[in-house]
Amino acid sequence: MVNKKSAPQHEILEIKRVGEWGKLEYHHRLSCGHVEVRKRPSKAPQIACAWCVVAVEKQKELKALTLVQPPVLEEVWDFYDETFVDEVRIADIRSGVANMLGCPQENIEVISSVGDDGNLRVNYVSIFLDFNQVEKLLSTKSKIVDFTPKDH
């Protein structure tokens, strides 16, 4: 609820009678542009505008939400234009390693950087495998480790 005593006073420009008997309202159009609805017409030349108080509060909330300016669309596209080729090369590396190992691409993490000369450098590749994937990898690619149980 808005405190009408703290609301700014504005001049009444027009009073309209709206409704029918028993449901009558008076719409006071104020100089600020808002409309105050009351059950009786005001005889005072100025009345408090509760909507001005609400507008100030909402303006503070909106200002707090928009402190960080979003990047201009051209800046975003320039960034993507510059890094697009590198992202494609990283995706190719990721898919190639995943295909070679026979594991999902989500398990491959390619850590890379762009050097001072502007060329992409792959620093290292991390591969995350669970035991079943390791067992499948070792049994199909080479016979280094035999996972079949042996009776003693």
Protein Blocks (a to p, Z undefined) as FASTA:
>chain_A
ZZfklpccdddfbdcdeddehiaccddddfkopacddfbdcfbfbdcdfklmmmmmmmmm
mmmmmmpccddfklmmmmmmmmmmmmmmmmmmmmmmmmmnopafklpccdddddfkopac
dfbdcddddfklmmmmmmmmpcfbccbdcdZZ
